[in-house]
Amino acid sequence: MSPVEKGRLLKILGVLALLVAVNLLGIWWIDLIVPSWRAGWRFFFLLVLANLALLGVALAVLTAWIRRPVTGREGMLGQEGIAISPIAVEGQAKIRGEIWSVSSDEEIQPEQVVVVVEVQGIYLKVKSKE
């Protein structure tokens, strides 16, 4: 198991532990403040609301962790663009609405779709999508 997978597993287990803690705290708090609510429908209603709120936050956090970065070097890898000049060794391509200096190991014609495979400083290495 890679460190990234271990980190994700620990985060999921942490969210589950937080869910259990909210339930236990809810039981203790309700019993302490209003003993008559202990087995009533109001207690379960509050507990369900607390769980739904925590679940919503947990889902938002998990999707943020899983989502691919959209900035920086990692955000450029795999992005598609269009060659705007012939690319034999070097050329230009429009990627995400910006014109980039690109290089390629293959010959690419203008208007051909390219994919970013590597980031080299301010230059991008691309290959043809086909």
ZITA-V958540 format. One record per residue. N is the residue number from 1. RES is the residue in three letters. PHI is phi in degrees with one decimal (999 if undefined). Layout:
BEGIN
n=N res=RES phi=PHI
n=N res=RES phi=PHI
END
This chain:
BEGIN
n=1 res=MET phi=999
n=2 res=SER phi=-75.0
n=3 res=PRO phi=-59.2
n=4 res=VAL phi=-66.6
n=5 res=GLU phi=-64.9
n=6 res=LYS phi=-62.9
n=7 res=GLY phi=-62.6
n=8 res=ARG phi=-63.2
n=9 res=LEU phi=-62.7
n=10 res=LEU phi=-63.7
n=11 res=LYS phi=-65.8
n=12 res=ILE phi=-65.1
n=13 res=LEU phi=-63.9
n=14 res=GLY phi=-64.2
n=15 res=VAL phi=-65.3
n=16 res=LEU phi=-64.0
n=17 res=ALA phi=-63.6
n=18 res=LEU phi=-65.1
n=19 res=LEU phi=-62.9
n=20 res=VAL phi=-62.7
n=21 res=ALA phi=-62.6
n=22 res=VAL phi=-63.4
n=23 res=ASN phi=-63.2
n=24 res=LEU phi=-65.0
n=25 res=LEU phi=-64.4
n=26 res=GLY phi=-63.1
n=27 res=ILE phi=-62.8
n=28 res=TRP phi=-64.8
n=29 res=TRP phi=-65.4
n=30 res=ILE phi=-63.3
n=31 res=ASP phi=-65.1
n=32 res=LEU phi=-73.4
n=33 res=ILE phi=-80.5
n=34 res=VAL phi=-131.1
n=35 res=PRO phi=-59.1
n=36 res=SER phi=-71.2
n=37 res=TRP phi=-83.2
n=38 res=ARG phi=-49.0
n=39 res=ALA phi=-110.0
n=40 res=GLY phi=-82.7
n=41 res=TRP phi=-68.1
n=42 res=ARG phi=-64.5
n=43 res=PHE phi=-60.9
n=44 res=PHE phi=-65.5
n=45 res=PHE phi=-61.7
n=46 res=LEU phi=-64.8
n=47 res=LEU phi=-64.8
n=48 res=VAL phi=-64.3
n=49 res=LEU phi=-61.8
n=50 res=ALA phi=-62.4
n=51 res=ASN phi=-65.7
n=52 res=LEU phi=-64.9
n=53 res=ALA phi=-63.0
n=54 res=LEU phi=-66.0
n=55 res=LEU phi=-63.3
n=56 res=GLY phi=-61.4
n=57 res=VAL phi=-65.5
n=58 res=ALA phi=-62.3
n=59 res=LEU phi=-64.2
n=60 res=ALA phi=-63.7
n=61 res=VAL phi=-66.9
n=62 res=LEU phi=-63.6
n=63 res=THR phi=-67.1
n=64 res=ALA phi=-67.0
n=65 res=TRP phi=-71.5
n=66 res=ILE phi=-80.1
n=67 res=ARG phi=-58.3
n=68 res=ARG phi=-70.4
n=69 res=PRO phi=-62.0
n=70 res=VAL phi=-111.6
n=71 res=THR phi=-127.7
n=72 res=GLY phi=75.8
n=73 res=ARG phi=-61.2
n=74 res=GLU phi=-65.1
n=75 res=GLY phi=-71.5
n=76 res=MET phi=-85.0
n=77 res=LEU phi=-62.9
n=78 res=GLY phi=86.7
n=79 res=GLN phi=-69.9
n=80 res=GLU phi=-101.4
n=81 res=GLY phi=-152.4
n=82 res=ILE phi=-126.0
n=83 res=ALA phi=-67.5
n=84 res=ILE phi=-107.5
n=85 res=SER phi=-141.9
n=86 res=PRO phi=-62.4
n=87 res=ILE phi=-116.3
n=88 res=ALA phi=-98.0
n=89 res=VAL phi=-114.0
n=90 res=GLU phi=-132.0
n=91 res=GLY phi=-176.2
n=92 res=GLN phi=-130.3
n=93 res=ALA phi=-142.0
n=94 res=LYS phi=-98.1
n=95 res=ILE phi=-128.0
n=96 res=ARG phi=54.8
n=97 res=GLY phi=81.9
n=98 res=GLU phi=-119.5
n=99 res=ILE phi=-91.4
n=100 res=TRP phi=-117.5
n=101 res=SER phi=-80.4
n=102 res=VAL phi=-128.5
n=103 res=SER phi=-130.9
n=104 res=SER phi=-153.5
n=105 res=ASP phi=-86.1
n=106 res=GLU phi=-121.3
n=107 res=GLU phi=-85.2
n=108 res=ILE phi=-124.0
n=109 res=GLN phi=-88.8
n=110 res=PRO phi=-58.3
n=111 res=GLU phi=70.3
n=112 res=GLN phi=-87.6
n=113 res=VAL phi=-76.9
n=114 res=VAL phi=-122.6
n=115 res=VAL phi=-126.7
n=116 res=VAL phi=-76.5
n=117 res=VAL phi=-113.1
n=118 res=GLU phi=-158.4
n=119 res=VAL phi=-113.3
n=120 res=GLN phi=-122.3
n=121 res=GLY phi=67.4
n=122 res=ILE phi=-97.2
n=123 res=TYR phi=-106.5
n=124 res=LEU phi=-113.8
n=125 res=LYS phi=-98.8
n=126 res=VAL phi=-125.7
n=127 res=LYS phi=-138.5
n=128 res=SER phi=-67.4
n=129 res=LYS phi=-70.1
n=130 res=GLU phi=-68.3
END
